[in-house]
Amino acid sequence: MQLRKHFGFEAAHVLPHHPGKCGRLHGHSYRFEVVVEGPLQIGGPATGMVIDFDALSAIVKPAVVEKLDHASLNDIMPNPTAEHIALWIWDALHSKLDQLVEIVVWETATACAVVRAQDARAR
Ligand SMILES: [Zn+2]
């Protein structure tokens, strides 16, 4: 079964290779989805769950939200496109979250980047 949980952060960025307005310093209210898949657990407090949503938050908030919120993303990665932000989040989480299968980063209400394991491996 698959679970999705949404998180958000506010951050500034500039795209150094972009010839248009994204080449100027600006900010976004980013949203991202952490997608996990796995069997329902049997036994213990997470019985009947893939993972407890609270446990998922306890992993994602310190590893991602606290690092990217109110940051200048160019201080963290050289070319912070939605694609690179999604890869950065993947890298921050994949070793901590066995069931991770997908990261979706929404830069605006209508535009998102999706990273799955094969995309992370293809770099
Ligand atoms: Zn932008």
Boltz pocket constraint, residues with backbone or C-beta under 6 A from the ligand:
constraints:
  - pocket:
      binder: B
      contacts: [[A, 13], [A, 22], [A, 26], [A, 27], [A, 28]]
      max_distance: 6.0
